[in-house]
Amino acid sequence: MNALGTHLLLELRDCDSKSLNDLHLVREMLTSTAERIGATVIGDSFHEFSPQGVTGVVAIAESHLCIHTWPEYEYAAVDIFTCGDSIDPEDAVPYIVTALDAGDHSVISLKRGILPAIPNAVGVPATAGSGV
Amino acid sequence: MNALGTHLLLELRDCDSKSLNDLHLVREMLTSTAERIGATVIGDSFHEFSPQGVTGVVAIAESHLCIHTWPEYEYAAVDIFTCGDSIDPEDAVPYIVTALDAGDHSVISLKRGILPAIPNAVGVPATAGSGV
């Protein structure tokens, strides 16, 4: 399919509440996941909320990862958006599921930037396009 | 519906290539859009790529906004994820479409965190939960 990017929407349920409320753990988990799947981290912003919950966004050379946690519901929403074919964002899923001790999870995979002008965008090396 | 957040996936086509490649414009556009819809910006990370393209992530108290641009295809992918019911993320769409001079666009709206344990999460004020 002529798409520029792949976007995973990860729903994590029955997670460990303490982990979801640990800014350091969540930040380390998401940035190390980015590195483990071969992405290049270029910036991030993480915040801890009162009384609970963490939000984090990680810009990578290949697009982004982000997380929002609700410890009181043992729930987290994670997005993994990558472009190019040098990275498979699905490789990130087991790391995240394990790190947050999610008892249940689901993944939706979407293609972004489906453009007829791209002959074979998904097959283009990450360095050949912009925004990657 | 018992959901914690609303996530808009915005596909912008036939945009102004020069705007898509202007880091300052893209950053100003996305952060001011967040503020215009009533969100509280708590951090951001923007980057310009060589030879072209911009990536930006904006953490807001209500979740996040992000953008990835491909000037060579006149295309941008934008996400707007908000929680609570104090903000309508769809209010952001006209600002973004106008700022990038998008000739064509589409929006997918998804609910995130659909949990049976939440009696009426969408109706809960943003300050009542965590991660919001």
Boltz contact constraints between the chains, C-beta under 6 A:
constraints:
  - contact:
      token1: [A, 4]
      token2: [B, 70]
      max_distance: 6.0
  - contact:
      token1: [A, 42]
      token2: [B, 47]
      max_distance: 6.0
  - contact:
      token1: [A, 43]
      token2: [B, 45]
      max_distance: 6.0
  - contact:
      token1: [A, 45]
      token2: [B, 43]
      max_distance: 6.0
  - contact:
      token1: [A, 45]
      token2: [B, 45]
      max_distance: 6.0
  - contact:
      token1: [A, 45]
      token2: [B, 59]
      max_distance: 6.0
  - contact:
      token1: [A, 47]
      token2: [B, 42]
      max_distance: 6.0
  - contact:
      token1: [A, 49]
      token2: [B, 130]
      max_distance: 6.0
  - contact:
      token1: [A, 49]
      token2: [B, 131]
      max_distance: 6.0
  - contact:
      token1: [A, 52]
      token2: [B, 130]
      max_distance: 6.0
  - contact:
      token1: [A, 53]
      token2: [B, 130]
      max_distance: 6.0
  - contact:
      token1: [A, 53]
      token2: [B, 131]
      max_distance: 6.0
  - contact:
      token1: [A, 55]
      token2: [B, 59]
      max_distance: 6.0
  - contact:
      token1: [A, 55]
      token2: [B, 131]
      max_distance: 6.0
  - contact:
      token1: [A, 57]
      token2: [B, 57]
      max_distance: 6.0
  - contact:
      token1: [A, 57]
      token2: [B, 59]
      max_distance: 6.0
  - contact:
      token1: [A, 57]
      token2: [B, 64]
      max_distance: 6.0
  - contact:
      token1: [A, 59]
      token2: [B, 45]
      max_distance: 6.0
  - contact:
      token1: [A, 59]
      token2: [B, 55]
      max_distance: 6.0
  - contact:
      token1: [A, 59]
      token2: [B, 57]
      max_distance: 6.0
  - contact:
      token1: [A, 63]
      token2: [B, 68]
      max_distance: 6.0
  - contact:
      token1: [A, 64]
      token2: [B, 57]
      max_distance: 6.0
  - contact:
      token1: [A, 64]
      token2: [B, 66]
      max_distance: 6.0
  - contact:
      token1: [A, 66]
      token2: [B, 64]
      max_distance: 6.0
  - contact:
      token1: [A, 68]
      token2: [B, 63]
      max_distance: 6.0
  - contact:
      token1: [A, 68]
      token2: [B, 131]
      max_distance: 6.0
  - contact:
      token1: [A, 69]
      token2: [B, 131]
      max_distance: 6.0
  - contact:
      token1: [A, 70]
      token2: [B, 4]
      max_distance: 6.0
  - contact:
      token1: [A, 70]
      token2: [B, 130]
      max_distance: 6.0
  - contact:
      token1: [A, 70]
      token2: [B, 131]
      max_distance: 6.0
  - contact:
      token1: [A, 73]
      token2: [B, 115]
      max_distance: 6.0
  - contact:
      token1: [A, 73]
      token2: [B, 117]
      max_distance: 6.0
  - contact:
      token1: [A, 75]
      token2: [B, 113]
      max_distance: 6.0
  - contact:
      token1: [A, 77]
      token2: [B, 112]
      max_distance: 6.0
  - contact:
      token1: [A, 77]
      token2: [B, 113]
      max_distance: 6.0
  - contact:
      token1: [A, 112]
      token2: [B, 77]
      max_distance: 6.0
  - contact:
      token1: [A, 113]
      token2: [B, 75]
      max_distance: 6.0
  - contact:
      token1: [A, 113]
      token2: [B, 77]
      max_distance: 6.0
  - contact:
      token1: [A, 115]
      token2: [B, 73]
      max_distance: 6.0
  - contact:
      token1: [A, 115]
      token2: [B, 75]
      max_distance: 6.0
  - contact:
      token1: [A, 117]
      token2: [B, 73]
      max_distance: 6.0
  - contact:
      token1: [A, 130]
      token2: [B, 49]
      max_distance: 6.0
  - contact:
      token1: [A, 130]
      token2: [B, 52]
      max_distance: 6.0
  - contact:
      token1: [A, 130]
      token2: [B, 53]
      max_distance: 6.0
  - contact:
      token1: [A, 130]
      token2: [B, 70]
      max_distance: 6.0
  - contact:
      token1: [A, 131]
      token2: [B, 49]
      max_distance: 6.0
  - contact:
      token1: [A, 131]
      token2: [B, 53]
      max_distance: 6.0
  - contact:
      token1: [A, 131]
      token2: [B, 55]
      max_distance: 6.0
  - contact:
      token1: [A, 131]
      token2: [B, 68]
      max_distance: 6.0
  - contact:
      token1: [A, 131]
      token2: [B, 69]
      max_distance: 6.0
  - contact:
      token1: [A, 131]
      token2: [B, 70]
      max_distance: 6.0
